[in-house]
């Protein structure tokens, strides 16, 4: 596959994201309308995989979006620090699913994991997963490891296996709110863990790099990691996502051969 084919495929794997303290209901509705109108300007390219917002905007996106193949994703569980009580995290995530969220991205409880209390970190994922799936069984749960805080590849591997064993449908590198965010080195560790887990269980878990990913070259880098380690079965939006809103315009520019600032 040449690079332009990869750019086009990756456009359909992006979770188009707005996670700003200044977000408003009208701004999120306008972003969703841009997705609705995308094919008026670019009929040959795919829509993003989802629109990712804070939980209070789930209903806005669900109401405004025209194509239900574009999922509603929320960051939940007191994103990005995951510093609150478990009942609060559960209520936030389950409420967002009731409001129309198709996918929930939560952050691994580093307050427990880095304190060597893996059992508690695992329990949070299990209980949040059970709560959101009680509202809608098909909801996808993504667990953000915040790999920049883990540093040691062995810790990244431990967190990857913990999240998958606790029921994560995806594991994700970063919140994008701390540095370093996504790195190819962390991605390789996580993808090897996904491959090992699949070999042992037969369950495919998705992978999402996020944070600091912006260029077409970044898209190719992560595409090649997934292709080389996990293979063609993972090269679709069901199992491979990018948290990289800035990259959408850059990919469009590379494909069109001109500067594009659509999103």
N, C-alpha and C positions, 0 to 999 in steps of 0.2 A: 504494500500500500504506500503510495507516495504521500508527501507531506500535506498536499492540499486535500487529499481524501481524509487524512487524519483530522485536519482543521474542521472540515465539514462534519465529520462524525462527532468530534468533541463538542461542537455547538449544541448538539442534542443531548449532551451529558452534563451540561452546566446547571447547577442550582443557582439561578439568578437571585442575588441576595441584596437585601437592604437591612442593615442592622445598626442604625444610627440613633443616637439619643434624640435627634431632631426629626425622626420619622413622624409623619402624621397620617391619618386615615386617607386624606385626599392624595398625598404623595404615593402611598402604596397602591391606591386605586389607579392612579395615573401610570405607575410602573406596570401594573397588570394589564391595563389597556394597551400599552405598547406591545406587550406580548401578543395580545389579541390581534393587533394590526400588523404584526411582523410580516406575514406572508403577502400583504399588500405591496410591500417594498422588496421582499426577498423570498419569492415563492419557491426557490430551489433549495433552500436551506432549512434544517429542522428547527423547531421551537425548542426552547430550553426544557430540560427534564422537569424542573420544578421552579417555583418561586418561593424563596426562603425569607421568612420574616420573624419578628417577635410574636409570641403567642397571642397578644391582644389584636393582631391584625389577621389572624387566620380566617375569621368570618369575612373580612373585606376581600381577601384574595379569592376565597371560595365562591363568593357572590359575584365578583366581577369577571373572573376568568371565563373564557368562552369554550375552551377545550379541556376536558377533564383528564386528558392524557398529560397535561401539564399539572403536576401534583402541587399541592399546598404543603410546604415544609415549614416547620417552626423550630426554633431553638428553644428548648425547654429545660426544666430542672434547674432554674436560677442560673442560666447562662450569663456570663462565661465562667464564673468562678465556682459554680455549684456549691456555694456556701450558704446553705439554709437547712432547715429540717426536712426529713424525708416526706412527711405529710404535705408540706408546702410544695415540694417538687412534684409529687404525685398529682396534687390538685391542679397545678399549672398545666402539666402535660395532658392529663385526662380532659381537662376543660378545653384545651386547644383542639383535641381530636373531636370532641363533641361539637365544636364550632366549625369543623370541616377539614382539619389537618389530615393529610394522608401519610405524612412522615414526621417523625419527631427526632431531632438531634439533641442528645443530652451529653453532658461532660462527665467523664469518669470522676468519681469523688476522690480527688487527689488528697483531700484532708484525711481520708482513711488510707488510701493506697500508699501514700508516701510515709505514713505512720506505721507501715507494715501490718495494717489491718485489712488484708485482702478480703476476708470474709464479709466485712461490712460494705466494702466497695462493690462486691459482687451482689450482695443483698439489695442494694439500691437499684442496680440495673434490673434484677429479677422482678422487684416489686413495681417499678415504674413500667416495665414491659407488660406485666400482668394487668396493670390498671388501664393502660391505653388500649390493649387488645380486648379488654372487657367492653370497652366502648365500641371499638371497631376491630374485628379480628385481623383484617388485612393490613392494618397500619404497619409501616416500617419503622423500626427503631435503629437509629444510628448512634453509636457511642464514640465521642471525641476523646482521644487519649491525651491530647495536649503534649505531643512528643517533645516539644522544646523544653518542657519542665522535667522530662524524664532523662534525657541526655544519653544515658547508658543504653546501648542496644539490647542488653539483657532485660532491662526494665521495660523497654518498649515491647519486647516479646512477651514478657509476663503480663503486661496490660492487655495486649492483643488477645492472648488466650483467655484471660479472665473475662473480657467483654464478650467474646464469642461463646464461651461456655455458659455465660449468664443469659444468652439469648439475643445478642445483637444481630441485626440483619446486615449491618454495615459497620466497619470500623473506619474512623476518620482521623486524620492526623492532628488537626489544630482548630482552635477557635478563630484564629486570625487576630486575636486581641493581645497576643504576647509574641515576643521574638526569642529564639527563632521559631518560625511557623513551619510550614511543610518543607521537608528536604528530601532529595532523592534517597539519601541514606536511610532515613526513617521509613520511607515508602518501601524500600527493598526489604527491610526487616518485617514490616507488616504484611507484605504480600507473601513472603516465605511462610509466615505463620498461618495465613489464610490457606495456602497450599497444603501445609502439613495438617491443618485442622480438617480440610476437605478430604484428604487421604484417609484420615482416621474415622470420620463420621459420615462422609458422603453429602454433607450440607454445604452449599455454596454461600459464602458470606461476601458481601460487597466491600469495595474499597473506595474511599473518598479522600484525595489530597485536598487541602484547603489552607489558605493563608499565604500571601505573598506570591501567588501564582498569577502571572499577568500576560506573558508573552506566548506567541505561537510556538516558540522553542520550548517553553515550559510544557506546553501541551504534548509535544512530541516526546519529551523526556519521560513524562509519567506514562504516556501511552506505551512506550517501549518497555518500561519496567513491568507493567501489567501484562503486556503481550509475552514477554520473555519468561516471566515467572509463573503466571497463572494461565495464560493461553487464550485462545480465541473465544472460549465460552464466556469469558469475563468482559469482552470488549463490546458492551452494550449498556444502556442506561439502567438496566435492572441490577447490574452488579458493579458499575463503574460510574462515579460522579466526580465532578470538579466543583469545589467551592471557590469560584474564580470569576466574579462578575466583571472585573476589569478586562479579563481576557476575551469576553464576548465581542466587544468592539474591535479588539486587536485581531481576532480571528477573521471577523468580517472584512477588515481592512486588507488583510493578507489575501483573502479569497477574491476580493473585488479589485485589487490593485490600486486602491485609492483610500484616503482616510475616511473611515465611517465612524460616526458617533451616534448610533441609533439608540442604544440603551443608556 
